[in-house]
Amino acid sequence: MTKPAAGSVAGMLTMTKPSAGSLASRSTWVSTTSVSSSGKRIQREMVELNLDPPPGCCAGPKGDNLYNWVATIIGPPGTPYQGGIYFLDITFPCDYPFKPPKVVFKTRIYHCNVDSAGNVSLEILKDSWSPALTITKVLQALQSIFTKPDPYNPLVPGIAHLYLQDEAKHAELAAEWTLRFAK
């Protein structure tokens, strides 16, 4: 039986004592060239997002980890969140797009659909998720909660109650939080 060549894939799998230098170069080669189907999908969506981002949104990987992103959403005009800069962490599961990404607001926001830990109540990130959805659609849905909160599926019932009972007071408090935490 012949020994596999040191640089071949078979050689990488069967060699028992590679040198430290060859191991480092091979592990780099493996990690940068073997991208899973979820990774390929995320890369494709990243290209599409960069070519045509939703207005007021941007997102991309943190460092070199394709599965951990940071996003920003600018508070839309005509809302109490106007001009605020909201940072979000987006974590893609290994089985993306069959499971939704996890989105967490890192910027504090006075909103009935975002709790104090930054968790978001958004149907497309739960029961309405479909593999046909993309990160661009997720960003658009996140943007929509700035203009159309869902007080009937709140994470913060007190804020939802205020929104339903006294929308002007709710807007005043949301604008105060925008100035305090998002500018």
C-alpha positions as CSV (number, residue, x, y, z in Angstrom):
1,M,0.0,0.0,0.0
2,T,1.4,3.4,-0.9
3,K,1.4,6.3,1.5
4,P,-0.8,9.2,0.4
5,A,0.9,12.4,-0.6
6,A,1.5,14.8,2.3
7,G,-0.4,17.7,0.6
8,S,-3.4,15.6,-0.5
9,V,-6.8,15.5,1.3
10,A,-6.2,11.8,1.9
11,G,-2.8,12.6,3.4
12,M,-4.4,15.1,5.7
13,L,-6.8,12.5,7.0
14,T,-4.3,9.6,7.4
15,M,-1.1,11.3,8.5
16,T,-0.5,10.7,12.2
17,K,2.2,13.3,13.0
18,P,2.1,16.3,10.7
19,S,4.6,19.1,11.5
20,A,3.3,22.1,13.3
21,G,3.8,24.3,10.2
22,S,2.0,22.0,7.9
23,L,-0.9,21.5,10.3
24,A,-1.4,25.3,10.6
25,S,-1.4,25.7,6.8
26,R,-3.7,22.8,6.3
27,S,-6.2,23.8,9.0
28,T,-6.4,27.3,7.4
29,W,-6.9,25.7,4.0
30,V,-9.7,23.5,5.3
31,S,-11.5,26.3,7.1
32,T,-11.4,28.7,4.2
33,T,-12.4,26.3,1.5
34,S,-14.9,24.0,3.0
35,V,-18.0,26.1,3.4
36,S,-21.3,24.4,4.3
37,S,-24.5,24.9,2.4
38,S,-25.7,27.3,5.1
39,G,-22.4,29.2,4.7
40,K,-22.9,29.4,0.9
41,R,-26.4,30.7,1.4
42,I,-25.2,33.3,3.9
43,Q,-22.4,34.4,1.5
44,R,-24.9,34.8,-1.3
45,E,-27.3,36.8,0.8
46,M,-24.4,39.0,1.9
47,V,-23.6,39.8,-1.7
48,E,-27.2,40.6,-2.5
49,L,-27.6,42.7,0.6
50,N,-24.5,44.7,-0.3
51,L,-25.7,45.3,-3.8
52,D,-29.2,46.4,-2.8
53,P,-29.5,47.2,0.9
54,P,-32.8,48.3,2.4
55,P,-32.8,52.1,2.9
56,G,-31.5,52.9,6.4
57,C,-30.0,49.4,7.0
58,C,-26.7,47.8,6.7
59,A,-25.3,44.4,8.0
60,G,-22.4,42.2,7.6
61,P,-20.2,39.6,9.4
62,K,-18.3,40.5,12.6
63,G,-14.7,39.9,11.8
64,D,-14.3,36.6,9.8
65,N,-17.2,34.7,11.3
66,L,-19.8,34.3,8.6
67,Y,-22.4,33.2,11.2
68,N,-22.2,36.2,13.5
69,W,-23.2,39.6,12.0
70,V,-23.8,43.1,13.2
71,A,-26.5,45.2,11.7
72,T,-27.5,48.9,12.0
73,I,-31.0,50.3,11.4
74,I,-31.5,54.1,11.3
75,G,-34.8,55.1,13.0
76,P,-37.2,56.1,10.2
77,P,-38.4,59.7,9.8
78,G,-41.8,60.5,11.3
79,T,-41.4,58.1,14.1
80,P,-40.2,58.6,17.7
81,Y,-37.1,56.6,16.7
82,Q,-36.2,59.1,14.0
83,G,-32.5,59.5,13.5
84,G,-31.5,56.9,16.1
85,I,-28.8,54.4,15.3
86,Y,-29.8,51.0,16.4
87,F,-27.2,48.2,16.5
88,L,-28.3,44.6,16.4
89,D,-26.5,41.2,16.6
90,I,-27.6,38.6,14.1
91,T,-26.6,35.0,14.7
92,F,-27.3,32.4,12.0
93,P,-27.8,28.8,13.1
94,C,-25.8,26.0,11.4
95,D,-29.0,24.8,9.8
96,Y,-29.9,28.2,8.2
97,P,-32.1,28.8,6.2
98,F,-34.2,26.0,7.6
99,K,-34.1,27.8,11.0
100,P,-34.3,31.5,11.5
101,P,-31.5,33.7,12.6
102,K,-31.4,35.0,16.2
103,V,-31.7,38.8,16.3
104,V,-30.9,40.9,19.4
105,F,-31.0,44.7,19.7
106,K,-27.8,45.9,21.3
107,T,-29.0,49.5,21.5
108,R,-31.7,50.0,24.1
109,I,-35.1,50.9,22.7
110,Y,-38.5,51.7,24.2
111,H,-40.6,49.3,22.2
112,C,-43.3,46.8,23.1
113,N,-41.7,44.2,20.8
114,V,-38.2,44.4,22.2
115,D,-37.4,43.5,25.8
116,S,-34.7,44.8,28.1
117,A,-32.3,42.1,26.9
118,G,-32.8,43.1,23.3
119,N,-34.8,40.1,22.3
120,V,-37.3,40.7,19.5
121,S,-40.9,39.5,19.1
122,L,-41.3,39.2,15.3
123,E,-43.4,36.5,13.7
124,I,-41.0,35.8,10.8
125,L,-38.3,35.0,13.3
126,K,-40.6,32.4,14.9
127,D,-43.6,30.6,13.6
128,S,-43.7,32.4,10.2
129,W,-40.1,31.6,9.3
130,S,-39.6,30.1,5.8
131,P,-36.3,29.1,4.1
132,A,-37.5,31.4,1.3
133,L,-36.9,34.4,3.5
134,T,-33.6,36.2,3.4
135,I,-31.6,38.5,5.7
136,T,-32.8,41.4,3.6
137,K,-36.4,40.5,4.4
138,V,-35.5,40.1,8.1
139,L,-34.0,43.6,8.1
140,Q,-37.1,45.0,6.3
141,A,-39.4,43.3,8.9
142,L,-37.3,44.7,11.7
143,Q,-37.6,48.2,10.2
144,S,-41.3,47.8,10.0
145,I,-41.7,47.5,13.8
146,F,-40.4,51.1,14.1
147,T,-43.5,52.3,12.2
148,K,-46.0,49.6,13.1
149,P,-45.4,48.1,16.6
150,D,-47.4,44.9,17.3
151,P,-49.0,45.6,20.8
152,Y,-51.0,42.3,20.6
153,N,-47.8,40.2,20.7
154,P,-45.6,42.2,23.0
155,L,-42.5,41.2,24.9
156,V,-43.1,44.2,27.2
157,P,-46.8,44.3,28.0
158,G,-46.6,47.7,29.9
159,I,-45.2,49.4,26.9
160,A,-47.9,47.8,24.7
161,H,-50.6,48.9,27.1
162,L,-49.3,52.5,27.0
163,Y,-49.2,52.4,23.2
164,L,-52.8,51.3,23.0
165,Q,-54.0,53.7,25.7
166,D,-52.0,56.9,25.1
167,E,-50.0,56.8,21.9
168,A,-48.8,60.4,22.4
169,K,-47.2,59.6,25.8
170,H,-45.7,56.4,24.3
171,A,-44.2,58.4,21.4
172,E,-42.8,60.9,23.9
173,L,-41.1,58.2,25.9
174,A,-39.8,56.4,22.8
175,A,-38.3,59.7,21.6
176,E,-36.6,60.3,24.9
177,W,-35.0,56.8,24.8
178,T,-33.9,57.4,21.2
179,L,-32.1,60.6,22.3
180,R,-30.7,58.9,25.4
181,F,-29.5,55.6,24.0
182,A,-29.5,55.8,20.1
183,K,-27.8,59.1,19.3
